[in-house]
């Protein structure tokens, strides 16, 4: 667009300055992490701090990688995050469909109970969940890290809202077209809400990827630990090796960025046409 | 396919959306369900489709009682007011969807979809998404999707209400053409009386869940069974007023609309008293020997000139040809054309036309 009025040009300049400042502001910690990961042990604790490393210590990455069994952690994390995400998508989609489209006795009460659980802080559930897992003898297994996260009230709620906004006429039309509920769900409802579902998938994957406390509680052996535990390895009585923490963090964040780039199209696509006019 | 509706009722608590409805439709007929919003016309359509379960009564398609048959087994095609196209699918996928669900082979489904697309003149648009089509084109996709499974009955819920005025006229002709080409028994719901009259073989006018009159458009327009139907059909609306029947005839504020002889000639003895009456604007014609009124205002509508005037305090509208030179304040002499004055009795049903 071409603006001709001086006031419009000034408005544009202000807009972009604010946007650029905002972008830099959010990027800064990330840039700092990358730069810090390349500093030497001395430089990273130096006061005043330097912005650009005097010498690029790429060896930090190799050192960090060898400090903990990262390949194993990586596999564990990918496995847990993937299974959890697929599972939580399945349960959320099915329950959201039930809440938004089906009529069954006690629907409102069950939904209210669902919502009520959102009011309970996660930390309070930690102990009870831990006891349950112990009694089930699931300690130090993948099950312990996956099963408790297979249902998520917030995602169910989110998808219920999205599904409810799909016009009833589409559901009725599908019925006349001899389409079963399940088929309607996966052929029409899910593709129509793929943006919302992708968002849930990303949130779930990132949440699982970043989880620290729960996996630490329910695992004992090094073989079952996840990536976030690897970061703790750099802390010792002698202090924290920040440059290695930063290097490991950089490695950790790469898969998430890849996932995001891969799914970005769906997130940015915005709400699509709803199929109904007027 | 013949359709028979017997004592059909749909109640929501105490409210009866459709009240003891009886209607029969002959094979290949195009029927308009007409009425104001909330009159039960869409409820009726959805009961025919099987999407709404009737409280009581029966629906027959041919000899088969389909009252409890689920929608997918009723052999109906349904077009929704908002078309309800699947937005993430192409036009072709939308049209083949009902066939694929019925286990028709893909190649055959595509062939039949192409035939349908040709019938509704959508050739060349099959690979588009619904969002890339105009309202009229989306409408035609919806009709193609409804017809592709070769249903016995086509049901349309307010098919034209989302289109602009010009497209509406084109599309209703299009619906008529398609209906005649496929020779399918069709019911459509509308609140637009002109739409209903222009394409229907018969119209069922509904109000408060009850069918008021079920007749061919012209018969209904000329002989409305009650004041509701008289007022619902016709644009501009029929003039409704209260007038007296006396020994002299039909009188309104000293204006004698009909003599007693004229009234009695209509064949029914009307007792003296005050009655609700109606006369259509186009039935008031200019003449030399009628009653004289003063035009309050004059509206040019193109084909016609609409004249507003009063008799006493009652407002009237008269339609005359647009070449009449008349301005507000001018006097004009009018009469109600023969056989155009409808007298209603106390409960609103038409008593006599004279």
HADDOCK unambig.tbl for C-alpha pairs under 7 A between the chains (distance, minus, plus):
assign (segid A and resid 169 and name CA) (segid B and resid 80 and name CA) 6.92 0.50 0.50
assign (segid A and resid 169 and name CA) (segid B and resid 84 and name CA) 5.62 0.50 0.50
assign (segid A and resid 170 and name CA) (segid B and resid 84 and name CA) 4.93 0.50 0.50
assign (segid A and resid 170 and name CA) (segid B and resid 85 and name CA) 6.99 0.50 0.50
assign (segid A and resid 173 and name CA) (segid B and resid 84 and name CA) 6.66 0.50 0.50
assign (segid A and resid 175 and name CA) (segid B and resid 71 and name CA) 6.90 0.50 0.50
assign (segid A and resid 175 and name CA) (segid B and resid 72 and name CA) 6.38 0.50 0.50
assign (segid A and resid 176 and name CA) (segid B and resid 71 and name CA) 5.25 0.50 0.50
assign (segid A and resid 176 and name CA) (segid B and resid 72 and name CA) 4.65 0.50 0.50
assign (segid A and resid 177 and name CA) (segid B and resid 72 and name CA) 6.09 0.50 0.50
assign (segid A and resid 177 and name CA) (segid B and resid 98 and name CA) 4.53 0.50 0.50
assign (segid A and resid 178 and name CA) (segid B and resid 72 and name CA) 4.84 0.50 0.50
assign (segid A and resid 178 and name CA) (segid B and resid 98 and name CA) 6.53 0.50 0.50
assign (segid A and resid 178 and name CA) (segid B and resid 101 and name CA) 5.94 0.50 0.50
assign (segid A and resid 178 and name CA) (segid B and resid 102 and name CA) 6.89 0.50 0.50
assign (segid A and resid 179 and name CA) (segid B and resid 101 and name CA) 6.21 0.50 0.50
assign (segid A and resid 188 and name CA) (segid B and resid 86 and name CA) 6.94 0.50 0.50
assign (segid A and resid 191 and name CA) (segid B and resid 88 and name CA) 6.80 0.50 0.50
assign (segid A and resid 192 and name CA) (segid B and resid 88 and name CA) 6.22 0.50 0.50
assign (segid A and resid 273 and name CA) (segid B and resid 87 and name CA) 6.46 0.50 0.50
assign (segid A and resid 273 and name CA) (segid B and resid 131 and name CA) 6.44 0.50 0.50
assign (segid A and resid 274 and name CA) (segid B and resid 87 and name CA) 6.14 0.50 0.50
assign (segid A and resid 275 and name CA) (segid B and resid 84 and name CA) 5.88 0.50 0.50
assign (segid A and resid 275 and name CA) (segid B and resid 85 and name CA) 5.28 0.50 0.50
assign (segid A and resid 275 and name CA) (segid B and resid 86 and name CA) 5.65 0.50 0.50
assign (segid A and resid 275 and name CA) (segid B and resid 87 and name CA) 4.41 0.50 0.50
assign (segid A and resid 276 and name CA) (segid B and resid 82 and name CA) 5.16 0.50 0.50
assign (segid A and resid 276 and name CA) (segid B and resid 83 and name CA) 6.31 0.50 0.50
assign (segid A and resid 276 and name CA) (segid B and resid 84 and name CA) 5.42 0.50 0.50
assign (segid A and resid 276 and name CA) (segid B and resid 85 and name CA) 6.82 0.50 0.50
assign (segid A and resid 277 and name CA) (segid B and resid 82 and name CA) 5.23 0.50 0.50
assign (segid A and resid 278 and name CA) (segid B and resid 82 and name CA) 6.83 0.50 0.50
assign (segid A and resid 278 and name CA) (segid B and resid 162 and name CA) 6.62 0.50 0.50
